[in-house]
Amino acid sequence: MSPGGVDHEKIEGAVIELDMMTDVFNRMVATCASKCLSQRYAEGDLTKGESVCIDRCVGKFIEANKVIGEKLRESGGGLNPGGI
Amino acid sequence: MDFSRFNAAEQAQLNRVIEKKQMQDFMRMYSSLVDRCFNSCINDFTSKAIGSKESTCLTNCADKFIKHSERVGTRFAEYNAESHTSQQ
């Protein structure tokens, strides 16, 4: 590939990676909101409890991704989720 | 993500893709926020207009959710930075 040219395969790879990260993030936002946020909306700020819950939820979500990813790789179902 | 492995032309193309995706993401966030807050705040249909209680609830709901996704983003970025450095 000449310098200054565009390697389309490389771009495509980066876009796939970006899409995957965005997907993980969006699912994490939705899941942790439903698990941590009170539905009463008495105030616009996160409470102390909600904040702690969100931090732990994100950590566990990522951990869960790794655990499941490992399992899938082990079973070698032809899939390579690649982790995050 | 680390874009240093791309040349200028590739970075320009990627930036265009990212811009488009950010726009899509914004629209997706907008409609999901309306869904979420409408469902939790608006339950009374005895009047046509949004009442002051409902309006406060909607504002709080949107505020809270935006703060929530910012916090998730910060933590997510921290975890990614961590796993990135531990790989090197």
Backbone of each chain as nested JSON, in Angstrom:
{
  "chains": [
    {"id": "A", "residues": [
      {"number": 1, "name": "MET", "atoms": {"N": [0.848, -1.219, 0.0], "CA": [0.0, 0.0, 0.0], "C": [0.867, 1.246, 0.0]}},
      {"number": 2, "name": "SER", "atoms": {"N": [0.662, 2.112, -0.97], "CA": [1.48, 3.315, -1.061], "C": [1.125, 4.279, 0.076]}},
      {"number": 3, "name": "PRO", "atoms": {"N": [2.114, 5.033, 0.534], "CA": [1.81, 5.99, 1.593], "C": [0.821, 7.029, 1.067]}},
      {"number": 4, "name": "GLY", "atoms": {"N": [-0.172, 7.359, 1.829], "CA": [-1.177, 8.322, 1.375], "C": [-2.379, 7.643, 0.76]}},
      {"number": 5, "name": "GLY", "atoms": {"N": [-2.258, 6.354, 0.402], "CA": [-3.412, 5.625, -0.13], "C": [-4.284, 5.13, 1.006]}},
      {"number": 6, "name": "VAL", "atoms": {"N": [-5.474, 4.633, 0.644], "CA": [-6.401, 4.17, 1.668], "C": [-6.525, 2.646, 1.596]}},
      {"number": 7, "name": "ASP", "atoms": {"N": [-6.193, 1.985, 2.692], "CA": [-6.328, 0.537, 2.782], "C": [-7.742, 0.22, 3.278]}},
      {"number": 8, "name": "HIS", "atoms": {"N": [-8.599, -0.176, 2.312], "CA": [-10.019, -0.336, 2.653], "C": [-10.27, -1.455, 3.647]}},
      {"number": 9, "name": "GLU", "atoms": {"N": [-9.43, -2.493, 3.571], "CA": [-9.63, -3.6, 4.493], "C": [-9.339, -3.179, 5.923]}},
      {"number": 10, "name": "LYS", "atoms": {"N": [-8.293, -2.37, 6.058], "CA": [-7.913, -1.876, 7.379], "C": [-9.026, -0.992, 7.954]}},
      {"number": 11, "name": "ILE", "atoms": {"N": [-9.588, -0.16, 7.074], "CA": [-10.685, 0.717, 7.499], "C": [-11.882, -0.12, 7.934]}},
      {"number": 12, "name": "GLU", "atoms": {"N": [-12.18, -1.136, 7.123], "CA": [-13.337, -1.973, 7.425], "C": [-13.167, -2.648, 8.78]}},
      {"number": 13, "name": "GLY", "atoms": {"N": [-11.931, -3.114, 9.042], "CA": [-11.636, -3.735, 10.329], "C": [-11.875, -2.77, 11.475]}},
      {"number": 14, "name": "ALA", "atoms": {"N": [-11.417, -1.531, 11.301], "CA": [-11.574, -0.528, 12.355], "C": [-13.042, -0.21, 12.584]}},
      {"number": 15, "name": "VAL", "atoms": {"N": [-13.828, -0.17, 11.48], "CA": [-15.257, 0.134, 11.603], "C": [-15.978, -0.994, 12.333]}},
      {"number": 16, "name": "ILE", "atoms": {"N": [-15.585, -2.246, 12.034], "CA": [-16.194, -3.379, 12.729], "C": [-15.895, -3.306, 14.225]}},
      {"number": 17, "name": "GLU", "atoms": {"N": [-14.647, -2.982, 14.537], "CA": [-14.256, -2.872, 15.937], "C": [-15.047, -1.751, 16.63]}},
      {"number": 18, "name": "LEU", "atoms": {"N": [-15.177, -0.649, 15.922], "CA": [-15.924, 0.496, 16.452], "C": [-17.387, 0.123, 16.704]}},
      {"number": 19, "name": "ASP", "atoms": {"N": [-17.981, -0.577, 15.727], "CA": [-19.375, -1.003, 15.871], "C": [-19.552, -1.917, 17.07]}},
      {"number": 20, "name": "MET", "atoms": {"N": [-18.577, -2.807, 17.263], "CA": [-18.664, -3.747, 18.366], "C": [-18.61, -3.018, 19.709]}},
      {"number": 21, "name": "MET", "atoms": {"N": [-17.662, -2.072, 19.803], "CA": [-17.527, -1.296, 21.037], "C": [-18.792, -0.497, 21.317]}},
      {"number": 22, "name": "THR", "atoms": {"N": [-19.345, 0.111, 20.253], "CA": [-20.557, 0.914, 20.409], "C": [-21.703, 0.035, 20.887]}},
      {"number": 23, "name": "ASP", "atoms": {"N": [-21.79, -1.161, 20.332], "CA": [-22.855, -2.087, 20.696], "C": [-22.732, -2.488, 22.162]}},
      {"number": 24, "name": "VAL", "atoms": {"N": [-21.516, -2.846, 22.58], "CA": [-21.294, -3.215, 23.982], "C": [-21.689, -2.044, 24.885]}},
      {"number": 25, "name": "PHE", "atoms": {"N": [-21.233, -0.86, 24.509], "CA": [-21.523, 0.319, 25.324], "C": [-23.026, 0.584, 25.427]}},
      {"number": 26, "name": "ASN", "atoms": {"N": [-23.714, 0.531, 24.292], "CA": [-25.153, 0.81, 24.304], "C": [-25.927, -0.207, 25.13]}},
      {"number": 27, "name": "ARG", "atoms": {"N": [-25.523, -1.473, 25.011], "CA": [-26.214, -2.487, 25.799], "C": [-25.932, -2.305, 27.278]}},
      {"number": 28, "name": "MET", "atoms": {"N": [-24.682, -1.886, 27.575], "CA": [-24.3, -1.662, 28.962], "C": [-25.104, -0.505, 29.571]}},
      {"number": 29, "name": "VAL", "atoms": {"N": [-25.254, 0.574, 28.811], "CA": [-26.03, 1.723, 29.293], "C": [-27.466, 1.286, 29.59]}},
      {"number": 30, "name": "ALA", "atoms": {"N": [-28.071, 0.537, 28.664], "CA": [-29.461, 0.124, 28.84], "C": [-29.606, -0.829, 30.025]}},
      {"number": 31, "name": "THR", "atoms": {"N": [-28.722, -1.835, 30.093], "CA": [-28.821, -2.829, 31.154], "C": [-28.595, -2.206, 32.527]}},
      {"number": 32, "name": "CYS", "atoms": {"N": [-27.537, -1.408, 32.656], "CA": [-27.223, -0.833, 33.963], "C": [-28.265, 0.203, 34.374]}},
      {"number": 33, "name": "ALA", "atoms": {"N": [-28.888, 0.869, 33.412], "CA": [-29.952, 1.813, 33.761], "C": [-31.128, 1.051, 34.348]}},
      {"number": 34, "name": "SER", "atoms": {"N": [-31.488, -0.078, 33.722], "CA": [-32.645, -0.797, 34.228], "C": [-32.343, -1.467, 35.564]}},
      {"number": 35, "name": "LYS", "atoms": {"N": [-31.053, -1.776, 35.821], "CA": [-30.728, -2.421, 37.09], "C": [-30.45, -1.427, 38.21]}},
      {"number": 36, "name": "CYS", "atoms": {"N": [-30.006, -0.213, 37.867], "CA": [-29.534, 0.709, 38.907], "C": [-30.388, 1.954, 39.135]}},
      {"number": 37, "name": "LEU", "atoms": {"N": [-31.063, 2.442, 38.1], "CA": [-31.755, 3.719, 38.258], "C": [-33.158, 3.537, 38.83]}},
      {"number": 38, "name": "SER", "atoms": {"N": [-33.474, 4.351, 39.817], "CA": [-34.826, 4.347, 40.358], "C": [-35.77, 4.961, 39.324]}},
      {"number": 39, "name": "GLN", "atoms": {"N": [-36.97, 4.425, 39.236], "CA": [-37.911, 4.896, 38.207], "C": [-38.725, 6.084, 38.693]}},
      {"number": 40, "name": "ARG", "atoms": {"N": [-38.429, 6.568, 39.899], "CA": [-39.27, 7.628, 40.462], "C": [-38.913, 9.004, 39.914]}},
      {"number": 41, "name": "TYR", "atoms": {"N": [-37.677, 9.2, 39.585], "CA": [-37.21, 10.475, 39.029], "C": [-37.604, 11.676, 39.881]}},
      {"number": 42, "name": "ALA", "atoms": {"N": [-37.369, 11.553, 41.19], "CA": [-37.634, 12.657, 42.102], "C": [-36.552, 13.726, 41.978]}},
      {"number": 43, "name": "GLU", "atoms": {"N": [-35.403, 13.35, 41.432], "CA": [-34.34, 14.331, 41.225], "C": [-33.555, 13.998, 39.959]}},
      {"number": 44, "name": "GLY", "atoms": {"N": [-32.857, 15.013, 39.451], "CA": [-32.127, 14.826, 38.202], "C": [-30.71, 14.327, 38.38]}},
      {"number": 45, "name": "ASP", "atoms": {"N": [-30.258, 14.272, 39.648], "CA": [-28.892, 13.802, 39.884], "C": [-28.893, 12.326, 40.232]}},
      {"number": 46, "name": "LEU", "atoms": {"N": [-27.771, 11.675, 39.969], "CA": [-27.633, 10.291, 40.392], "C": [-27.467, 10.29, 41.907]}},
      {"number": 47, "name": "THR", "atoms": {"N": [-28.159, 9.387, 42.592], "CA": [-27.939, 9.276, 44.035], "C": [-26.635, 8.534, 44.263]}},
      {"number": 48, "name": "LYS", "atoms": {"N": [-26.167, 8.603, 45.53], "CA": [-24.934, 7.894, 45.9], "C": [-25.063, 6.406, 45.553]}},
      {"number": 49, "name": "GLY", "atoms": {"N": [-26.19, 5.838, 45.961], "CA": [-26.419, 4.419, 45.732], "C": [-26.438, 4.061, 44.254]}},
      {"number": 50, "name": "GLU", "atoms": {"N": [-27.078, 4.9, 43.455], "CA": [-27.142, 4.645, 42.014], "C": [-25.738, 4.703, 41.406]}},
      {"number": 51, "name": "SER", "atoms": {"N": [-24.96, 5.7, 41.83], "CA": [-23.598, 5.847, 41.294], "C": [-22.754, 4.609, 41.573]}},
      {"number": 52, "name": "VAL", "atoms": {"N": [-22.799, 4.155, 42.839], "CA": [-22.027, 2.958, 43.207], "C": [-22.5, 1.763, 42.389]}},
      {"number": 53, "name": "CYS", "atoms": {"N": [-23.814, 1.649, 42.248], "CA": [-24.391, 0.549, 41.479], "C": [-23.903, 0.585, 40.032]}},
      {"number": 54, "name": "ILE", "atoms": {"N": [-23.879, 1.777, 39.416], "CA": [-23.443, 1.903, 38.022], "C": [-21.984, 1.451, 37.881]}},
      {"number": 55, "name": "ASP", "atoms": {"N": [-21.122, 1.928, 38.795], "CA": [-19.705, 1.551, 38.728], "C": [-19.541, 0.032, 38.772]}},
      {"number": 56, "name": "ARG", "atoms": {"N": [-20.25, -0.591, 39.691], "CA": [-20.125, -2.048, 39.829], "C": [-20.742, -2.766, 38.637]}},
      {"number": 57, "name": "CYS", "atoms": {"N": [-21.859, -2.219, 38.165], "CA": [-22.558, -2.824, 37.028], "C": [-21.647, -2.853, 35.8]}},
      {"number": 58, "name": "VAL", "atoms": {"N": [-20.95, -1.733, 35.528], "CA": [-20.05, -1.674, 34.374], "C": [-18.934, -2.707, 34.524]}},
      {"number": 59, "name": "GLY", "atoms": {"N": [-18.345, -2.755, 35.717], "CA": [-17.271, -3.723, 35.97], "C": [-17.733, -5.149, 35.737]}},
      {"number": 60, "name": "LYS", "atoms": {"N": [-18.906, -5.451, 36.281], "CA": [-19.411, -6.819, 36.158], "C": [-19.808, -7.154, 34.726]}},
      {"number": 61, "name": "PHE", "atoms": {"N": [-20.343, -6.161, 34.025], "CA": [-20.762, -6.388, 32.637], "C": [-19.554, -6.754, 31.784]}},
      {"number": 62, "name": "ILE", "atoms": {"N": [-18.452, -6.013, 31.99], "CA": [-17.23, -6.288, 31.233], "C": [-16.681, -7.659, 31.603]}},
      {"number": 63, "name": "GLU", "atoms": {"N": [-16.695, -7.945, 32.912], "CA": [-16.236, -9.25, 33.4], "C": [-17.058, -10.375, 32.765]}},
      {"number": 64, "name": "ALA", "atoms": {"N": [-18.372, -10.177, 32.741], "CA": [-19.269, -11.176, 32.176], "C": [-18.968, -11.399, 30.693]}},
      {"number": 65, "name": "ASN", "atoms": {"N": [-18.673, -10.305, 29.985], "CA": [-18.296, -10.409, 28.579], "C": [-17.082, -11.295, 28.397]}},
      {"number": 66, "name": "LYS", "atoms": {"N": [-16.097, -11.117, 29.312], "CA": [-14.869, -11.906, 29.219], "C": [-15.144, -13.371, 29.476]}},
      {"number": 67, "name": "VAL", "atoms": {"N": [-15.942, -13.638, 30.539], "CA": [-16.246, -15.021, 30.906], "C": [-16.934, -15.744, 29.752]}},
      {"number": 68, "name": "ILE", "atoms": {"N": [-17.966, -15.102, 29.202], "CA": [-18.719, -15.727, 28.114], "C": [-17.833, -15.869, 26.865]}},
      {"number": 69, "name": "GLY", "atoms": {"N": [-17.035, -14.823, 26.594], "CA": [-16.141, -14.87, 25.437], "C": [-15.184, -16.047, 25.52]}},
      {"number": 70, "name": "GLU", "atoms": {"N": [-14.64, -16.245, 26.725], "CA": [-13.71, -17.346, 26.95], "C": [-14.389, -18.69, 26.693]}},
      {"number": 71, "name": "LYS", "atoms": {"N": [-15.595, -18.822, 27.253], "CA": [-16.36, -20.065, 27.09], "C": [-16.587, -20.356, 25.608]}},
      {"number": 72, "name": "LEU", "atoms": {"N": [-16.974, -19.331, 24.867], "CA": [-17.256, -19.522, 23.447], "C": [-16.0, -19.92, 22.69]}},
      {"number": 73, "name": "ARG", "atoms": {"N": [-14.876, -19.298, 23.059], "CA": [-13.619, -19.637, 22.392], "C": [-13.228, -21.077, 22.685]}},
      {"number": 74, "name": "GLU", "atoms": {"N": [-13.394, -21.473, 23.98], "CA": [-13.077, -22.836, 24.394], "C": [-13.849, -23.845, 23.57]}},
      {"number": 75, "name": "SER", "atoms": {"N": [-15.162, -23.622, 23.498], "CA": [-16.006, -24.564, 22.778], "C": [-15.748, -24.461, 21.274]}},
      {"number": 76, "name": "GLY", "atoms": {"N": [-15.023, -23.397, 20.882], "CA": [-14.588, -23.252, 19.498], "C": [-15.699, -23.343, 18.479]}},
      {"number": 77, "name": "GLY", "atoms": {"N": [-16.819, -22.736, 18.815], "CA": [-17.971, -22.814, 17.918], "C": [-17.779, -22.058, 16.612]}},
      {"number": 78, "name": "GLY", "atoms": {"N": [-16.517, -21.85, 16.221], "CA": [-16.271, -21.139, 14.977], "C": [-16.402, -19.631, 15.145]}},
      {"number": 79, "name": "LEU", "atoms": {"N": [-16.799, -19.239, 16.342], "CA": [-16.969, -17.808, 16.607], "C": [-15.734, -17.292, 17.334]}},
      {"number": 80, "name": "ASN", "atoms": {"N": [-15.37, -16.068, 17.017], "CA": [-14.306, -15.449, 17.783], "C": [-14.76, -14.072, 18.235]}},
      {"number": 81, "name": "PRO", "atoms": {"N": [-15.416, -14.029, 19.405], "CA": [-15.953, -12.752, 19.859], "C": [-14.865, -11.723, 20.17]}},
      {"number": 82, "name": "GLY", "atoms": {"N": [-13.658, -12.174, 20.379], "CA": [-12.559, -11.22, 20.483], "C": [-12.47, -10.423, 21.77]}},
      {"number": 83, "name": "GLY", "atoms": {"N": [-13.458, -10.561, 22.655], "CA": [-13.415, -9.801, 23.909], "C": [-13.509, -8.312, 23.648]}},
      {"number": 84, "name": "ILE", "atoms": {"N": [-13.224, -7.501, 24.69], "CA": [-13.269, -6.056, 24.461], "C": [-11.975, -5.4, 24.852]}}
    ]},
    {"id": "B", "residues": [
      {"number": 1, "name": "MET", "atoms": {"N": [-10.225, 4.487, 20.855], "CA": [-9.456, 3.642, 19.935], "C": [-8.196, 4.361, 19.471]}},
      {"number": 2, "name": "ASP", "atoms": {"N": [-7.216, 3.572, 19.119], "CA": [-5.927, 4.122, 18.711], "C": [-5.867, 4.234, 17.188]}},
      {"number": 3, "name": "PHE", "atoms": {"N": [-5.771, 5.459, 16.686], "CA": [-5.8, 5.662, 15.239], "C": [-4.422, 5.976, 14.668]}},
      {"number": 4, "name": "SER", "atoms": {"N": [-3.375, 5.798, 15.48], "CA": [-2.043, 6.2, 15.027], "C": [-1.519, 5.301, 13.9]}},
      {"number": 5, "name": "ARG", "atoms": {"N": [-2.12, 4.095, 13.796], "CA": [-1.643, 3.198, 12.733], "C": [-2.236, 3.545, 11.37]}},
      {"number": 6, "name": "PHE", "atoms": {"N": [-3.077, 4.585, 11.3], "CA": [-3.665, 4.977, 10.027], "C": [-2.981, 6.215, 9.461]}},
      {"number": 7, "name": "ASN", "atoms": {"N": [-2.87, 6.294, 8.129], "CA": [-2.321, 7.504, 7.516], "C": [-3.404, 8.583, 7.419]}},
      {"number": 8, "name": "ALA", "atoms": {"N": [-3.007, 9.757, 6.952], "CA": [-3.911, 10.908, 6.98], "C": [-5.203, 10.659, 6.197]}},
      {"number": 9, "name": "ALA", "atoms": {"N": [-5.074, 10.056, 5.003], "CA": [-6.251, 9.814, 4.169], "C": [-7.199, 8.839, 4.86]}},
      {"number": 10, "name": "GLU", "atoms": {"N": [-6.62, 7.818, 5.486], "CA": [-7.442, 6.831, 6.183], "C": [-8.129, 7.441, 7.401]}},
      {"number": 11, "name": "GLN", "atoms": {"N": [-7.381, 8.287, 8.107], "CA": [-7.976, 8.938, 9.273], "C": [-9.141, 9.843, 8.873]}},
      {"number": 12, "name": "ALA", "atoms": {"N": [-8.981, 10.525, 7.729], "CA": [-10.043, 11.406, 7.254], "C": [-11.292, 10.584, 6.944]}},
      {"number": 13, "name": "GLN", "atoms": {"N": [-11.091, 9.428, 6.283], "CA": [-12.237, 8.586, 5.944], "C": [-12.91, 8.037, 7.197]}},
      {"number": 14, "name": "LEU", "atoms": {"N": [-12.069, 7.614, 8.159], "CA": [-12.612, 7.101, 9.416], "C": [-13.398, 8.172, 10.162]}},
      {"number": 15, "name": "ASN", "atoms": {"N": [-12.87, 9.393, 10.134], "CA": [-13.571, 10.481, 10.82], "C": [-14.949, 10.722, 10.232]}},
      {"number": 16, "name": "ARG", "atoms": {"N": [-15.052, 10.582, 8.887], "CA": [-16.364, 10.754, 8.259], "C": [-17.325, 9.664, 8.725]}},
      {"number": 17, "name": "VAL", "atoms": {"N": [-16.79, 8.423, 8.795], "CA": [-17.624, 7.308, 9.255], "C": [-18.068, 7.551, 10.695]}},
      {"number": 18, "name": "ILE", "atoms": {"N": [-17.131, 7.983, 11.52], "CA": [-17.435, 8.202, 12.942], "C": [-18.481, 9.303, 13.11]}},
      {"number": 19, "name": "GLU", "atoms": {"N": [-18.345, 10.371, 12.321], "CA": [-19.299, 11.473, 12.398], "C": [-20.715, 10.993, 12.092]}},
      {"number": 20, "name": "LYS", "atoms": {"N": [-20.822, 10.164, 11.044], "CA": [-22.125, 9.638, 10.651], "C": [-22.696, 8.774, 11.777]}},
      {"number": 21, "name": "LYS", "atoms": {"N": [-21.821, 7.948, 12.367], "CA": [-22.284, 7.058, 13.434], "C": [-22.697, 7.834, 14.67]}},
      {"number": 22, "name": "GLN", "atoms": {"N": [-21.994, 8.945, 14.927], "CA": [-22.358, 9.757, 16.085], "C": [-23.735, 10.371, 15.904]}},
      {"number": 23, "name": "MET", "atoms": {"N": [-24.017, 10.766, 14.68], "CA": [-25.331, 11.327, 14.359], "C": [-26.411, 10.269, 14.58]}},
      {"number": 24, "name": "GLN", "atoms": {"N": [-26.164, 9.063, 14.049], "CA": [-27.121, 7.962, 14.213], "C": [-27.321, 7.654, 15.688]}},
      {"number": 25, "name": "ASP", "atoms": {"N": [-26.2, 7.647, 16.426], "CA": [-26.24, 7.319, 17.839], "C": [-27.039, 8.361, 18.611]}},
      {"number": 26, "name": "PHE", "atoms": {"N": [-26.891, 9.614, 18.192], "CA": [-27.631, 10.681, 18.852], "C": [-29.134, 10.5, 18.648]}},
      {"number": 27, "name": "MET", "atoms": {"N": [-29.52, 10.18, 17.408], "CA": [-30.939, 9.985, 17.118], "C": [-31.487, 8.781, 17.886]}},
      {"number": 28, "name": "ARG", "atoms": {"N": [-30.685, 7.739, 17.975], "CA": [-31.106, 6.543, 18.692], "C": [-31.297, 6.852, 20.18]}},
      {"number": 29, "name": "MET", "atoms": {"N": [-30.335, 7.612, 20.727], "CA": [-30.39, 8.002, 22.129], "C": [-31.623, 8.881, 22.386]}},
      {"number": 30, "name": "TYR", "atoms": {"N": [-31.883, 9.789, 21.455], "CA": [-33.028, 10.696, 21.569], "C": [-34.322, 9.906, 21.683]}},
      {"number": 31, "name": "SER", "atoms": {"N": [-34.537, 8.992, 20.734], "CA": [-35.819, 8.282, 20.752], "C": [-35.911, 7.31, 21.924]}},
      {"number": 32, "name": "SER", "atoms": {"N": [-34.793, 6.71, 22.321], "CA": [-34.878, 5.783, 23.444], "C": [-35.12, 6.541, 24.751]}},
      {"number": 33, "name": "LEU", "atoms": {"N": [-34.59, 7.775, 24.813], "CA": [-34.806, 8.597, 26.002], "C": [-36.267, 9.034, 26.105]}},
      {"number": 34, "name": "VAL", "atoms": {"N": [-36.839, 9.399, 24.958], "CA": [-38.26, 9.774, 24.949], "C": [-39.109, 8.58, 25.396]}},
      {"number": 35, "name": "ASP", "atoms": {"N": [-38.826, 7.399, 24.84], "CA": [-39.556, 6.184, 25.216], "C": [-39.484, 5.942, 26.715]}},
      {"number": 36, "name": "ARG", "atoms": {"N": [-38.232, 5.932, 27.213], "CA": [-38.008, 5.605, 28.61], "C": [-38.737, 6.596, 29.529]}},
      {"number": 37, "name": "CYS", "atoms": {"N": [-38.533, 7.889, 29.284], "CA": [-39.071, 8.901, 30.191], "C": [-40.583, 9.037, 30.039]}},
      {"number": 38, "name": "PHE", "atoms": {"N": [-41.06, 8.886, 28.823], "CA": [-42.511, 8.936, 28.62], "C": [-43.173, 7.792, 29.384]}},
      {"number": 39, "name": "ASN", "atoms": {"N": [-42.596, 6.609, 29.258], "CA": [-43.179, 5.447, 29.924], "C": [-43.171, 5.561, 31.435]}},
      {"number": 40, "name": "SER", "atoms": {"N": [-42.094, 6.12, 32.006], "CA": [-42.112, 6.206, 33.475], "C": [-42.807, 7.445, 34.005]}},
      {"number": 41, "name": "CYS", "atoms": {"N": [-42.931, 8.497, 33.214], "CA": [-43.475, 9.743, 33.766], "C": [-44.914, 10.041, 33.368]}},
      {"number": 42, "name": "ILE", "atoms": {"N": [-45.343, 9.591, 32.213], "CA": [-46.66, 9.992, 31.716], "C": [-47.625, 8.817, 31.784]}},
      {"number": 43, "name": "ASN", "atoms": {"N": [-48.484, 8.846, 32.801], "CA": [-49.44, 7.758, 32.967], "C": [-50.878, 8.23, 33.087]}},
      {"number": 44, "name": "ASP", "atoms": {"N": [-51.035, 9.553, 33.156], "CA": [-52.369, 10.101, 33.391], "C": [-52.868, 10.782, 32.119]}},
      {"number": 45, "name": "PHE", "atoms": {"N": [-53.964, 10.278, 31.56], "CA": [-54.455, 10.851, 30.304], "C": [-55.809, 11.534, 30.487]}},
      {"number": 46, "name": "THR", "atoms": {"N": [-55.979, 12.141, 31.676], "CA": [-57.202, 12.902, 31.892], "C": [-57.063, 14.326, 31.356]}},
      {"number": 47, "name": "SER", "atoms": {"N": [-55.836, 14.691, 30.966], "CA": [-55.689, 15.99, 30.305], "C": [-54.735, 15.857, 29.132]}},
      {"number": 48, "name": "LYS", "atoms": {"N": [-54.827, 16.821, 28.224], "CA": [-54.055, 16.724, 26.987], "C": [-52.634, 17.254, 27.17]}},
      {"number": 49, "name": "ALA", "atoms": {"N": [-52.517, 18.268, 28.064], "CA": [-51.216, 18.905, 28.238], "C": [-50.39, 18.173, 29.29]}},
      {"number": 50, "name": "ILE", "atoms": {"N": [-49.078, 18.299, 29.162], "CA": [-48.174, 17.736, 30.161], "C": [-48.217, 18.619, 31.402]}},
      {"number": 51, "name": "GLY", "atoms": {"N": [-48.52, 18.034, 32.551], "CA": [-48.624, 18.795, 33.791], "C": [-47.268, 19.133, 34.372]}},
      {"number": 52, "name": "SER", "atoms": {"N": [-47.269, 19.962, 35.422], "CA": [-45.982, 20.407, 35.973], "C": [-45.24, 19.245, 36.631]}},
      {"number": 53, "name": "LYS", "atoms": {"N": [-45.973, 18.342, 37.264], "CA": [-45.333, 17.169, 37.881], "C": [-44.701, 16.293, 36.809]}},
      {"number": 54, "name": "GLU", "atoms": {"N": [-45.465, 16.075, 35.742], "CA": [-44.965, 15.247, 34.646], "C": [-43.746, 15.897, 34.008]}},
      {"number": 55, "name": "SER", "atoms": {"N": [-43.822, 17.22, 33.868], "CA": [-42.735, 17.944, 33.246], "C": [-41.452, 17.849, 34.077]}},
      {"number": 56, "name": "THR", "atoms": {"N": [-41.584, 17.999, 35.411], "CA": [-40.426, 17.84, 36.294], "C": [-39.861, 16.432, 36.171]}},
      {"number": 57, "name": "CYS", "atoms": {"N": [-40.766, 15.451, 36.163], "CA": [-40.338, 14.06, 36.045], "C": [-39.558, 13.842, 34.755]}},
      {"number": 58, "name": "LEU", "atoms": {"N": [-40.056, 14.389, 33.65], "CA": [-39.374, 14.231, 32.355], "C": [-37.972, 14.845, 32.397]}},
      {"number": 59, "name": "THR", "atoms": {"N": [-37.89, 16.066, 32.964], "CA": [-36.59, 16.74, 33.038], "C": [-35.62, 15.936, 33.897]}},
      {"number": 60, "name": "ASN", "atoms": {"N": [-36.113, 15.511, 35.068], "CA": [-35.246, 14.725, 35.948], "C": [-34.805, 13.432, 35.288]}},
      {"number": 61, "name": "CYS", "atoms": {"N": [-35.749, 12.798, 34.606], "CA": [-35.461, 11.527, 33.94], "C": [-34.361, 11.707, 32.894]}},
      {"number": 62, "name": "ALA", "atoms": {"N": [-34.511, 12.751, 32.072], "CA": [-33.51, 12.994, 31.03], "C": [-32.16, 13.343, 31.651]}},
      {"number": 63, "name": "ASP", "atoms": {"N": [-32.177, 14.239, 32.651], "CA": [-30.946, 14.626, 33.351], "C": [-30.233, 13.403, 33.892]}},
      {"number": 64, "name": "LYS", "atoms": {"N": [-31.021, 12.587, 34.581], "CA": [-30.447, 11.424, 35.245], "C": [-29.865, 10.451, 34.23]}},
      {"number": 65, "name": "PHE", "atoms": {"N": [-30.6, 10.24, 33.154], "CA": [-30.127, 9.256, 32.184], "C": [-28.861, 9.736, 31.474]}},
      {"number": 66, "name": "ILE", "atoms": {"N": [-28.795, 11.033, 31.205], "CA": [-27.59, 11.578, 30.571], "C": [-26.385, 11.416, 31.504]}},
      {"number": 67, "name": "LYS", "atoms": {"N": [-26.607, 11.718, 32.787], "CA": [-25.52, 11.532, 33.756], "C": [-25.137, 10.064, 33.855]}},
      {"number": 68, "name": "HIS", "atoms": {"N": [-26.15, 9.219, 33.801], "CA": [-25.901, 7.778, 33.847], "C": [-25.012, 7.343, 32.681]}},
      {"number": 69, "name": "SER", "atoms": {"N": [-25.375, 7.747, 31.462], "CA": [-24.588, 7.255, 30.33], "C": [-23.19, 7.877, 30.315]}},
      {"number": 70, "name": "GLU", "atoms": {"N": [-23.057, 9.093, 30.86], "CA": [-21.722, 9.673, 30.98], "C": [-20.864, 8.869, 31.946]}},
      {"number": 71, "name": "ARG", "atoms": {"N": [-21.489, 8.48, 33.054], "CA": [-20.737, 7.716, 34.047], "C": [-20.328, 6.353, 33.49]}},
      {"number": 72, "name": "VAL", "atoms": {"N": [-21.262, 5.696, 32.802], "CA": [-20.942, 4.403, 32.187], "C": [-19.792, 4.592, 31.186]}},
      {"number": 73, "name": "GLY", "atoms": {"N": [-19.863, 5.675, 30.41], "CA": [-18.806, 5.961, 29.434], "C": [-17.447, 6.138, 30.082]}},
      {"number": 74, "name": "THR", "atoms": {"N": [-17.407, 6.896, 31.179], "CA": [-16.148, 7.116, 31.882], "C": [-15.561, 5.804, 32.387]}},
      {"number": 75, "name": "ARG", "atoms": {"N": [-16.401, 5.001, 33.043], "CA": [-15.921, 3.717, 33.59], "C": [-15.464, 2.794, 32.466]}},
      {"number": 76, "name": "PHE", "atoms": {"N": [-16.248, 2.761, 31.4], "CA": [-15.933, 1.906, 30.255], "C": [-14.569, 2.298, 29.689]}},
      {"number": 77, "name": "ALA", "atoms": {"N": [-14.343, 3.602, 29.547], "CA": [-13.067, 4.095, 29.017], "C": [-11.928, 3.707, 29.948]}},
      {"number": 78, "name": "GLU", "atoms": {"N": [-12.167, 3.783, 31.248], "CA": [-11.133, 3.401, 32.217], "C": [-10.762, 1.932, 32.069]}},
      {"number": 79, "name": "TYR", "atoms": {"N": [-11.773, 1.086, 31.961], "CA": [-11.507, -0.345, 31.808], "C": [-10.757, -0.625, 30.503]}},
      {"number": 80, "name": "ASN", "atoms": {"N": [-11.148, 0.072, 29.45], "CA": [-10.476, -0.128, 28.165], "C": [-9.025, 0.311, 28.208]}},
      {"number": 81, "name": "ALA", "atoms": {"N": [-8.777, 1.467, 28.846], "CA": [-7.413, 1.961, 28.972], "C": [-6.568, 0.967, 29.757]}},
      {"number": 82, "name": "GLU", "atoms": {"N": [-7.189, 0.41, 30.817], "CA": [-6.489, -0.556, 31.647], "C": [-6.095, -1.794, 30.855]}},
      {"number": 83, "name": "SER", "atoms": {"N": [-7.077, -2.357, 30.132], "CA": [-6.79, -3.599, 29.411], "C": [-5.828, -3.336, 28.257]}},
      {"number": 84, "name": "HIS", "atoms": {"N": [-5.829, -2.082, 27.777], "CA": [-4.91, -1.727, 26.701], "C": [-3.476, -1.706, 27.198]}},
      {"number": 85, "name": "THR", "atoms": {"N": [-3.262, -1.086, 28.369], "CA": [-1.895, -1.002, 28.894], "C": [-1.398, -2.364, 29.361]}},
      {"number": 86, "name": "SER", "atoms": {"N": [-2.327, -3.201, 29.888], "CA": [-1.879, -4.503, 30.378], "C": [-1.539, -5.439, 29.236]}},
      {"number": 87, "name": "GLN", "atoms": {"N": [-2.02, -5.092, 28.005], "CA": [-1.704, -5.931, 26.846], "C": [-0.321, -5.639, 26.306]}},
      {"number": 88, "name": "GLN", "atoms": {"N": [0.173, -4.424, 26.599], "CA": [1.439, -4.024, 25.996], "C": [2.648, -4.479, 26.81]}}
    ]}
  ]
}
